[in-house]
């Protein structure tokens, strides 16, 4: 079955280049240059991945992302951002973007990020799948449900992927570099302190006000998830 990619980019030259390169790679592509039109296209069909520019006419990329994530936590979204737009990148990640690339970008880098995001998609099996657990924390990879002490916990896609990696390696001390490679992908270019930021996010949702504290800092090394003191 063809992998379908929705390209939302208002610069015609970039949009056309993306269409050509993606079709060469064997993807089926539809492209839109307006946020409102893109939202209608998204609602009208199931997509495997979305490439989303932040600066769009009609509706901003951040608003379009917010609307997508309001009822769809699974479809991978890669943001196309302007150089130096740190606030846009942070907002995009907070609203659930899986990744971003900064313009001007190398097409090889973008293709690698697309492949990585597609590999990380949750399975399409309709069965409920198995739960992985630590203490009173339970996570279901297929349904992407997170429960702590019986209470559901809402995580962004990146927070979820990070928590799953910690759970699958519980009791093992993980360096920031190991976490970056596993969760953000081998081709991530950025500061390792992004790991610290996301650890802080999921601690607030998973550990704050609860016992035992599951996610621990190992000073000078990284992090570990332990299910007992």
C-alpha positions in Angstrom: 0.0 0.0 0.0 1.3 3.5 -0.9 2.4 5.8 1.9 0.5 9.0 1.6 2.1 12.3 2.6 0.2 15.6 2.9 2.5 18.6 2.1 1.3 21.9 3.5 3.6 24.7 2.1 2.8 28.0 0.6 6.1 28.6 -1.2 5.4 27.1 -4.6 9.1 26.3 -5.4 9.6 24.4 -2.1 6.2 22.7 -2.4 6.9 21.5 -6.0 10.4 20.3 -5.0 9.0 18.3 -2.1 6.4 16.7 -4.4 9.0 15.7 -6.9 11.5 14.3 -4.4 8.8 12.4 -2.4 7.3 10.9 -5.5 10.8 9.7 -6.6 11.0 8.0 -3.3 7.7 6.2 -4.0 5.4 8.2 -1.8 1.9 9.4 -2.9 1.8 13.2 -2.4 -0.9 15.9 -2.2 0.1 19.5 -1.6 -1.7 22.6 -0.4 -0.6 26.2 0.2 -3.4 27.3 2.5 -4.1 26.2 6.0 -7.8 26.1 5.6 -7.7 24.0 2.4 -5.1 21.7 4.1 -7.4 21.1 7.0 -10.2 20.1 4.7 -7.8 17.8 2.8 -6.7 16.2 6.1 -10.3 15.6 7.2 -11.2 14.1 3.9 -8.6 11.3 3.8 -6.3 9.2 6.0 -2.6 10.3 5.8 0.5 8.5 6.8 2.5 11.7 7.5 2.1 15.5 7.2 4.8 18.0 6.3 3.6 21.3 7.7 5.0 24.8 7.2 4.3 27.1 10.1 3.8 30.4 8.2 0.7 29.8 6.1 -2.2 32.0 4.7 -5.7 31.2 5.9 -4.6 29.4 9.1 -1.2 29.1 10.7 0.6 25.8 10.8 0.5 25.9 14.6 -3.3 26.3 14.6 -3.7 23.6 12.0 -1.5 21.3 14.1 -3.5 22.1 17.2 -6.7 21.1 15.4 -5.2 17.9 14.1 -4.0 16.9 17.5 -7.3 17.6 19.2 -8.5 14.3 17.9 -5.5 12.6 16.2 -2.5 11.7 18.3 -1.0 9.3 15.9 -0.3 10.8 12.4 3.3 11.9 12.3 3.7 15.7 11.7 7.1 17.2 10.7 7.2 21.0 10.9 9.0 23.1 8.3 10.3 26.2 10.2 12.2 29.4 9.5 15.8 29.7 10.7 15.9 30.9 14.3 12.2 30.6 15.0 12.7 29.0 18.4 9.3 29.9 19.8 7.6 28.3 16.8 9.6 25.1 17.2 8.8 24.9 20.9 5.1 25.7 20.3 5.0 23.0 17.6 6.6 20.4 19.8 4.3 21.3 22.7 1.2 20.9 20.4 2.4 17.4 19.4 4.7 17.8 16.3 7.0 14.7 16.0 9.9 16.6 14.5 11.0 19.7 12.6 13.5 20.8 10.0 14.8 24.3 9.5 14.7 26.1 6.1 16.8 25.9 4.0 17.1 22.2 4.5 18.9 19.4 2.7 16.4 17.0 1.1 18.4 14.0 2.3 18.0 15.1 5.9 14.3 15.6 5.4 13.9 12.2 3.8 15.7 10.6 6.7 13.5 12.3 9.2 10.4 11.2 7.3 11.6 7.6 7.3 12.3 7.8 11.1 8.8 9.3 11.8 7.1 6.6 9.7 9.0 3.9 11.6 7.8 5.2 14.9 4.1 5.2 13.9 1.9 3.1 16.2 0.8 -0.2 14.8 -2.5 -0.4 12.9 -3.5 -3.6 14.5 -7.0 -3.2 15.9 -6.3 -5.4 18.9 -5.7 -3.7 22.2 -2.1 -4.9 22.5 -0.1 -5.5 25.7 0.6 -3.2 28.5 4.1 -2.4 29.8 4.3 -1.4 33.4 6.4 -0.1 36.3 4.9 0.1 39.8 1.4 1.6 39.2 2.3 3.1 35.8 0.9 1.3 32.7 1.4 2.1 29.1 -0.2 0.6 26.0 1.9 1.1 22.8 -0.9 0.2 20.4 -3.6 2.4 21.9 -1.1 4.9 23.2 -2.8 5.0 26.6 -1.0 6.0 29.8 -2.4 5.3 33.2 -0.8 6.0 36.6 -2.5 4.7 39.8 -5.7 4.2 37.7 -5.7 7.8 36.4 -5.3 8.5 32.7 -2.4 10.7 31.7 -2.3 12.8 28.6 1.1 12.9 26.8 2.2 14.5 23.6 3.6 12.1 20.9 7.2 12.9 21.8 6.6 12.6 25.5 4.9 9.2 24.9 7.8 7.9 22.9 10.3 9.0 25.6 8.3 7.4 28.3 8.1 4.1 26.4 11.8 4.1 25.8 12.4 4.6 29.5 10.0 1.9 30.4 11.5 -0.6 28.0 14.9 0.0 29.6 13.7 0.3 33.2 16.4 0.1 35.8 19.0 0.8 33.1 20.8 4.2 33.3 20.5 5.9 29.9 22.7 8.7 28.7 21.2 11.8 27.0 22.8 10.7 23.8 21.2 7.2 24.0 17.8 8.8 24.6 18.3 11.3 21.7 19.2 8.6 19.2 16.3 6.4 20.2 13.5 9.0 20.6 14.5 11.8 18.3 16.4 9.7 15.7 20.0 9.3 14.6 19.9 12.3 12.4 18.7 14.8 15.1 20.8 17.9 15.1 20.4 20.0 18.3 21.3 20.3 21.9 21.1 17.4 24.2 19.3 19.6 26.8 16.1 18.9 24.8 16.1 15.6 26.7 16.2 17.4 30.1 13.2 19.6 28.9 11.1 16.6 28.0 12.1 14.6 31.1 10.8 17.6 33.1 7.5 17.6 31.1 6.8 13.9 31.7 7.9 14.0 35.4 5.3 16.7 36.0 2.6 14.5 34.5 3.8 11.1 35.7 5.6 11.6 39.1 4.4 14.9 40.6 2.5 14.3 43.8 2.8 10.5 43.5 4.9 7.8 45.1 7.2 6.1 44.3 9.0 8.6 42.1 9.7 6.6 39.0 12.0 8.8 36.8 15.4 9.5 38.5 18.4 11.6 37.6 21.8 10.0 37.6 24.1 13.0 38.0 26.7 13.4 35.3 25.2 10.5 33.3 21.5 10.7 32.4 18.2 9.2 33.6 16.8 5.9 34.8 13.2 4.7 35.4 13.0 2.6 38.5 9.8 0.9 39.8 10.9 0.7 43.4 12.9 2.9 45.8 
